[in-house]
Amino acid sequence: MTAGRIDSTPAPRLTALRSGTAAKKNLGSIMTPTFNRARSILSGLFLSLCIASSPFVAPSPAKAGDVPTFAVDPSWPKQLPNNWILGQIGGITVDWQGHIWVVHRPRSLTDGEKAASLTPPRAKCCVAAPPVLEFDVDGNLLRSWGGPGDGYQWVGREHGIEVDERGFVWIGGNADDDSEILKFSLDGKYLGQIGKIAARTNSNDPTQLGRPRESRSTRRPTSCTSPTVTATAASSCSTPPR
């Protein structure tokens, strides 16, 4: 009996089907990563659009008790005149008019920072500004004064400033021998000194304070018959000078 030859060659249709299946598999293996990435991008864009258009995720208005946020205003204050520059800030306060008062430390500036004030000048910039400066809310300089003068001892290191509603400016210091508080008018006229610049003795010494860094005034009574001032001694009850 003669064995018949078996033709193992697949039929054309079967070959085509198998080829098509392999092609689909190969095409799928090539396109799947790209397609999945595109689908992810499209899904992300769709989700973003839904979030952006959703009324439920819109920022809610600030409520009482929310933590405030702050941002630096680089345009405040406006440029100082006379080639002035500020040193370390020793204190800042706001008076009853809404004006901002700053006391800084001119002696904290290095020779390189205040080179224009040296003899002879080393550069065109800069000069130390007076220790006390008054600004309006827009950053315009209104007044400037301070430093050593006749009849009083200026503090060794400026620290703390207060302007009470009677129009008096109180300045303290925190150098080792700063044992006083100085009192001035809004224009810088010297009005009084509590304590003195001297080596500290002890807390029982009635002639000096212990490096007072800050002062606070209490609101004057409606009758204005007995103004009270804490840490700065009594002051007159006159209308603040203009």
C-alpha positions in Angstrom: 0.0 0.0 0.0 1.5 3.2 -1.1 1.5 5.9 1.5 -0.1 9.1 0.2 1.8 12.4 0.4 0.2 14.8 2.7 0.4 18.4 1.6 1.0 20.5 4.7 0.8 23.8 2.8 -2.2 25.7 4.2 -4.9 26.8 2.0 -4.7 30.4 0.6 -7.7 31.6 2.6 -6.2 30.1 5.9 -2.9 31.7 5.1 -4.5 35.0 4.5 -6.4 34.8 7.8 -3.4 33.8 9.7 -1.4 36.6 8.1 -4.1 39.0 8.9 -4.2 37.9 12.6 -0.4 38.3 12.8 -0.5 41.7 11.2 -3.2 42.8 13.7 -1.1 41.6 16.5 2.0 43.3 15.2 0.1 46.5 14.5 -1.4 46.4 17.9 2.0 45.9 19.5 3.2 49.0 17.6 0.2 51.2 18.1 -0.8 50.4 21.6 1.7 52.6 23.5 1.1 55.6 21.2 -2.6 55.1 21.4 -2.6 54.8 25.1 -0.5 57.9 25.5 -2.8 59.9 23.2 -5.8 58.6 25.1 -4.2 59.6 28.4 -3.5 63.1 27.1 -7.0 63.5 25.7 -8.5 62.2 29.0 -6.3 64.7 30.9 -7.5 67.6 28.7 -11.1 66.6 29.0 -10.7 66.3 32.8 -9.0 69.7 32.9 -11.8 71.3 30.9 -14.4 69.8 33.2 -12.6 71.1 36.3 -12.2 74.5 34.7 -15.8 74.8 33.8 -17.2 73.2 37.0 -18.8 75.7 39.4 -18.1 73.5 42.3 -14.3 74.0 42.3 -14.2 77.8 41.9 -12.2 79.5 44.7 -14.5 80.5 47.5 -14.4 84.1 48.8 -12.3 84.7 51.9 -14.1 84.2 55.1 -13.6 85.6 58.6 -11.0 83.5 60.3 -9.1 82.5 57.1 -5.3 82.7 57.2 -4.4 85.9 55.3 -1.8 85.9 52.6 0.9 88.5 52.0 3.0 89.6 49.1 6.0 92.0 49.0 5.3 95.3 47.2 8.6 96.1 45.5 7.5 99.6 44.7 7.0 100.6 48.3 8.4 103.0 49.5 9.2 105.2 46.5 12.8 106.0 45.8 14.3 108.2 48.5 15.8 111.6 47.7 19.3 112.8 48.1 20.9 109.5 47.2 19.7 108.1 50.6 19.8 104.5 51.6 18.4 102.7 54.6 20.3 100.5 57.1 18.9 97.9 59.4 15.2 98.6 60.3 14.9 99.1 64.1 11.2 99.8 64.3 8.0 100.6 62.4 4.6 101.9 63.4 1.5 103.4 62.0 0.1 106.7 63.5 -3.6 107.8 63.9 -3.4 109.3 60.3 -2.4 106.0 58.7 1.1 107.3 58.1 3.9 104.8 58.4 6.9 105.7 60.6 10.2 103.9 60.3 13.4 104.2 62.4 16.5 102.6 60.9 20.1 102.3 62.0 22.4 104.5 59.8 25.5 103.1 61.6 24.7 99.6 60.4 25.7 100.6 56.9 29.1 99.6 55.7 31.5 102.0 54.1 30.8 100.4 50.8 27.1 101.0 51.2 27.5 104.7 52.2 30.6 105.3 50.0 29.2 108.7 48.7 29.3 110.1 52.2 32.9 109.3 52.9 35.7 111.9 52.8 36.7 111.8 50.0 33.8 110.0 48.4 34.6 106.5 47.1 31.5 106.2 44.8 28.4 108.1 43.7 26.2 105.9 45.9 25.1 106.2 48.7 24.3 108.4 51.8 22.7 107.2 55.0 19.2 108.6 55.4 18.2 110.3 58.7 17.2 107.7 61.3 13.4 108.6 61.4 11.3 108.7 58.3 7.5 109.2 57.8 5.7 107.9 54.7 2.1 108.0 53.5 0.3 104.9 52.4 1.6 105.3 48.8 5.2 105.3 50.0 5.9 109.0 49.5 8.4 110.4 52.0 6.7 113.1 54.1 9.3 113.9 56.8 12.8 112.8 57.9 14.9 113.7 60.9 16.8 112.3 63.9 20.3 111.7 65.1 22.5 113.4 67.7 21.5 117.0 68.7 21.7 119.6 71.4 20.2 118.9 74.8 19.8 115.1 74.5 21.6 111.9 74.1 20.8 110.0 70.9 20.4 106.3 71.3 23.4 104.0 70.5 21.3 101.6 68.4 17.9 102.6 67.3 15.2 100.1 68.3 11.5 100.8 68.5 9.4 103.7 67.6 5.9 104.8 68.7 3.7 107.7 67.6 0.9 108.4 70.0 -2.4 110.1 69.1 -1.3 113.4 70.7 1.4 113.7 68.0 4.5 112.7 70.0 7.2 110.4 68.7 8.9 108.0 71.2 12.2 106.3 70.3 14.1 103.7 72.2 17.4 101.9 71.8 18.9 98.5 72.6 22.7 99.1 72.7 24.3 97.9 75.9 24.2 101.4 77.5 20.8 102.5 76.0 18.9 103.2 79.2 16.5 105.9 77.9 13.5 106.8 75.8 13.5 110.0 73.7 10.4 112.1 73.0 10.0 114.3 69.9 7.4 116.3 68.0 6.3 115.1 64.6 8.8 117.5 63.1 11.7 116.1 65.1 11.8 118.8 67.8 13.3 117.4 71.0 10.8 117.4 73.9 12.1 115.1 76.6 14.3 112.2 77.7 13.4 109.5 80.2 16.5 107.8 81.6 20.0 108.3 80.3 22.7 106.6 78.3 25.0 105.0 80.9 26.2 101.6 82.1 23.3 99.8 83.5 23.2 99.3 87.3 20.1 97.4 88.3 16.3 97.4 87.9 15.9 99.5 91.1 17.8 102.4 89.6 15.1 105.2 89.1 17.4 107.2 86.8 17.6 104.8 83.9 15.7 102.2 81.9 16.9 98.8 80.8 17.4 98.9 77.0 13.8 99.8 76.3 13.0 98.3 72.9 9.5 99.5 72.5 6.9 101.8 74.0 3.1 101.8 73.9 0.6 104.6 74.7 -3.0 104.1 75.9 -5.9 105.9 74.4 -6.6 109.2 76.2 -9.9 109.5 78.1 -12.8 111.2 76.5 -12.7 114.1 78.9 -9.0 114.4 78.2 -8.4 115.5 81.8 -5.9 112.8 82.8 -4.1 111.3 79.9 -2.4 108.0 80.6 0.7 106.8 79.0 2.4 103.5 79.7 6.2 103.2 79.6 6.5 106.6 78.2 5.5 108.8 81.2 2.7 111.4 81.1 2.1 113.6 78.1 0.0 116.6 77.6 -3.5 116.3 76.2 -3.1 118.9 73.4 -4.3 118.4 69.9 -1.6 116.7 67.8 0.6 119.3 66.1 0.2 119.6 62.4 
